[in-house]
Amino acid sequence: MFEIILLCLIIYIAAFFCLKSSEQQIKVEPIQSFDDFFSDSTIKKRTTYRNN
């Protein structure tokens, strides 16, 4: 169990430093509704199928 936790920690630290070195922002948007789980293109396709 300790090995899994250690592996997760190493992956998290590596990803963190990789993002920091590329200077990309980590933007988190709160989920307002169930539709936020899906991309806009998926929602548009789904509504198109319903209208036809």
MDAnalysis code that builds the backbone (N, CA, C; Angstrom):
import MDAnalysis as mda
import numpy as np

u = mda.Universe.empty(156, n_residues=52, atom_resindex=np.repeat(np.arange(52), 3), trajectory=True)
u.add_TopologyAttr("name", ["N", "CA", "C"] * 52)
u.add_TopologyAttr("resid", np.arange(1, 53))
u.add_TopologyAttr("resname", ["MET", "PHE", "GLU", "ILE", "ILE", "LEU", "LEU", "CYS", "LEU", "ILE", "ILE", "TYR", "ILE", "ALA", "ALA", "PHE", "PHE", "CYS", "LEU", "LYS", "SER", "SER", "GLU", "GLN", "GLN", "ILE", "LYS", "VAL", "GLU", "PRO", "ILE", "GLN", "SER", "PHE", "ASP", "ASP", "PHE", "PHE", "SER", "ASP", "SER", "THR", "ILE", "LYS", "LYS", "ARG", "THR", "THR", "TYR", "ARG", "ASN", "ASN"])
u.atoms.positions = np.array([
    [0.830, -1.191, 0.000],
    [0.000, 0.000, 0.000],
    [0.872, 1.252, 0.000],
    [1.950, 1.193, 0.758],
    [2.860, 2.333, 0.827],
    [3.468, 2.628, -0.540],
    [3.743, 1.568, -1.313],
    [4.336, 1.758, -2.641],
    [3.391, 2.488, -3.578],
    [2.102, 2.195, -3.480],
    [1.110, 2.862, -4.340],
    [1.012, 4.344, -3.983],
    [0.994, 4.630, -2.695],
    [0.932, 6.022, -2.255],
    [2.188, 6.774, -2.692],
    [3.326, 6.134, -2.564],
    [4.580, 6.749, -2.982],
    [4.592, 6.996, -4.491],
    [4.107, 6.037, -5.262],
    [4.039, 6.204, -6.715],
    [3.120, 7.359, -7.092],
    [1.963, 7.463, -6.443],
    [1.031, 8.570, -6.713],
    [1.671, 9.905, -6.366],
    [2.382, 9.949, -5.278],
    [3.047, 11.178, -4.861],
    [4.121, 11.588, -5.867],
    [4.883, 10.630, -6.357],
    [5.921, 10.925, -7.348],
    [5.299, 11.433, -8.647],
    [4.212, 10.803, -9.085],
    [3.533, 11.234, -10.313],
    [2.959, 12.640, -10.133],
    [2.358, 12.911, -8.971],
    [1.784, 14.232, -8.704],
    [2.864, 15.309, -8.708],
    [3.971, 15.048, -8.059],
    [5.058, 16.028, -8.003],
    [5.650, 16.249, -9.386],
    [5.819, 15.180, -10.160],
    [6.357, 15.322, -11.509],
    [5.417, 16.144, -12.389],
    [4.120, 15.883, -12.300],
    [3.148, 16.631, -13.095],
    [3.110, 18.093, -12.666],
    [3.202, 18.341, -11.365],
    [3.192, 19.699, -10.851],
    [4.381, 20.499, -11.380],
    [5.580, 19.921, -11.291],
    [6.763, 20.634, -11.765],
    [6.777, 20.767, -13.287],
    [6.195, 19.810, -13.973],
    [6.103, 19.898, -15.433],
    [5.200, 21.066, -15.834],
    [4.062, 21.211, -15.156],
    [3.164, 22.330, -15.441],
    [3.786, 23.660, -15.041],
    [4.486, 23.687, -13.937],
    [5.123, 24.929, -13.494],
    [6.243, 25.343, -14.438],
    [6.983, 24.384, -14.965],
    [8.083, 24.728, -15.865],
    [7.568, 25.245, -17.209],
    [6.385, 24.780, -17.636],
    [5.816, 25.269, -18.894],
    [5.005, 26.536, -18.677],
    [4.833, 26.940, -17.439],
    [4.109, 28.146, -17.042],
    [2.668, 28.176, -17.532],
    [2.041, 27.020, -17.565],
    [0.630, 26.957, -17.892],
    [-0.170, 27.152, -16.617],
    [-1.293, 27.829, -16.745],
    [-2.134, 28.062, -15.587],
    [-2.998, 26.835, -15.332],
    [-3.209, 26.566, -14.072],
    [-4.110, 25.495, -13.685],
    [-5.439, 26.156, -13.350],
    [-6.401, 26.044, -14.256],
    [-7.691, 26.714, -14.085],
    [-8.752, 25.667, -13.750],
    [-9.408, 25.854, -12.647],
    [-10.457, 24.942, -12.212],
    [-11.769, 25.702, -12.209],
    [-12.740, 25.161, -12.933],
    [-14.054, 25.784, -12.975],
    [-15.032, 24.898, -12.209],
    [-15.828, 25.483, -11.329],
    [-16.777, 24.670, -10.563],
    [-17.877, 24.103, -11.466],
    [-18.353, 22.945, -11.110],
    [-19.420, 22.297, -11.873],
    [-20.751, 22.834, -11.361],
    [-21.519, 23.423, -12.269],
    [-22.800, 24.026, -11.904],
    [-23.965, 23.044, -12.091],
    [-23.877, 22.229, -13.151],
    [-24.963, 21.294, -13.433],
    [-24.391, 20.018, -14.043],
    [-25.250, 19.070, -14.286],
    [-24.826, 17.792, -14.856],
    [-24.272, 17.967, -16.265],
    [-24.763, 18.950, -17.021],
    [-24.305, 19.183, -18.389],
    [-22.856, 19.670, -18.437],
    [-22.331, 20.178, -17.330],
    [-20.942, 20.636, -17.302],
    [-19.952, 19.483, -17.426],
    [-20.406, 18.261, -17.209],
    [-19.527, 17.109, -17.367],
    [-19.211, 16.837, -18.826],
    [-20.030, 17.324, -19.735],
    [-19.889, 17.032, -21.153],
    [-19.410, 18.260, -21.901],
    [-18.710, 18.030, -22.992],
    [-18.244, 19.144, -23.808],
    [-19.413, 19.734, -24.585],
    [-19.237, 20.933, -25.099],
    [-20.298, 21.605, -25.848],
    [-20.666, 20.843, -27.115],
    [-19.688, 20.258, -27.782],
    [-19.977, 19.546, -29.026],
    [-20.860, 18.333, -28.763],
    [-20.667, 17.663, -27.640],
    [-21.497, 16.506, -27.307],
    [-22.930, 16.931, -27.055],
    [-23.104, 18.049, -26.378],
    [-24.451, 18.541, -26.082],
    [-25.147, 18.970, -27.371],
    [-24.425, 19.635, -28.267],
    [-25.029, 20.070, -29.526],
    [-25.460, 18.876, -30.363],
    [-24.636, 17.822, -30.408],
    [-25.005, 16.622, -31.160],
    [-26.240, 15.978, -30.560],
    [-26.296, 15.923, -29.247],
    [-27.416, 15.281, -28.574],
    [-28.705, 16.042, -28.833],
    [-28.669, 17.380, -28.781],
    [-29.884, 18.155, -29.025],
    [-30.278, 18.096, -30.494],
    [-29.298, 17.971, -31.390],
    [-29.604, 17.841, -32.809],
    [-30.357, 16.550, -33.078],
    [-29.936, 15.447, -32.434],
    [-30.618, 14.163, -32.628],
    [-32.041, 14.215, -32.096],
    [-32.262, 14.916, -31.036],
    [-33.604, 15.005, -30.464],
    [-34.531, 15.822, -31.343],
    [-33.998, 16.859, -31.989],
    [-34.840, 17.731, -32.812],
    [-35.222, 17.076, -34.143],
    [-34.442, 16.095, -34.577],
    [-34.730, 15.457, -35.877],
    [-35.673, 14.336, -35.736],
])
